[in-house]
Amino acid sequence: MQDRLQALKEEALLKIEQASDLKALQDVKVSYLGKKGPITEVLKGMGKLSPEERPVVGAYANEVRDAITSALESKVAELEQAVIEEKLKKESIDVTLPGRPVRQGNAHPLTAVIEEIEDLFLTMGFTVAEGPEVETDYYNFEALNLPKDHPARDMQDSFFITEDILLRTQTSPVQARTMEKHHGRGPVKIISPGKVYRRDDDDATHSHQFMQIEGLVVEENVRLSDLKGVLETFAKKMFGEDRKIRLRPSFFPFTEPSVEMDISCFKCGGKGCSICKHTGWIEILGAGMVHPNVLEMAGFDSKKYTGFAFGMGPERIAMLKYGIDDIRHFYTNDLRFLKQFKKA
Ligand code: PHE
């Protein structure tokens, strides 16, 4: 009987040794140690043994079982380890490979200029307001003192959608919309950036779609000198501390008086060059004192309140600042152009 057990043990250990996967080990376990396995079978015959032999054979049978069990366990551990090692090998990362740099974009030059202007006005206590690009005739023209037959409408060829709805030709409608929201009570102090549209043939200096930034201040005792102070601060911050400004009389239906602001040329300092067309001055924006009619139409008492407004084109400002010679560069998304505005 002992010989039989000895033979089974050797047989089992050999199979365990040769097993190449966990499934084969499981089979060995079932066939040798299971209830119907040969060892159990041998033990069933113990009854036939003499009382002296029985404990000896019993002890040996246990020894065989233990030997097979521990051989199985260590082989299982060995195979599992091999599986892990195989996986690690396959998934290993070569840390000596050069890294792939993360490509970083940059703000569009127009966005950058608009944000710079916004930040500047925010420091002066303005807030940013927005209005719709699809606008009514009322806000785009009428509320700005431009009734239906007003000749100044011709200055702004428009895209009409219906007779009363158009793509706004300027950001000035946000003036009227903002004032209405204030229900006749100051102070109003906003800037409003956004897209505007005019029926224009596109060329180096014209675009049927472009940006404007509107500014509006309404409060008691607001004067032209306040406008001048704000514009001068803006000009110095955007174009250099030694800039001078000058205001020239102009006309806008919604401001009275109306002015055009020029800055002293930042290229030649006023001597005259190609940038300032040899005048020493560069035209930057339109502005003026809010027309009493505009205040009244938006619900403000023009005897109590006065205000100033201005409107500028960020494209023009960016073109001057960065020496860009064609407005179309802003819209064609040529990466060779856009990448030049990456901040170091
Ligand atoms: N909306 C005017 C334009 O587009 C600019 C402007 C705004 C002038 C505010 C005066 C005051 O030409």
Boltz pocket constraint, residues with backbone or C-beta under 6 A from the ligand:
constraints:
  - pocket:
      binder: B
      contacts: [[A, 169], [A, 170], [A, 171], [A, 172], [A, 214], [A, 215], [A, 252], [A, 255], [A, 259], [A, 286], [A, 287], [A, 288], [A, 309], [A, 310], [A, 311], [A, 312]]
      max_distance: 6.0
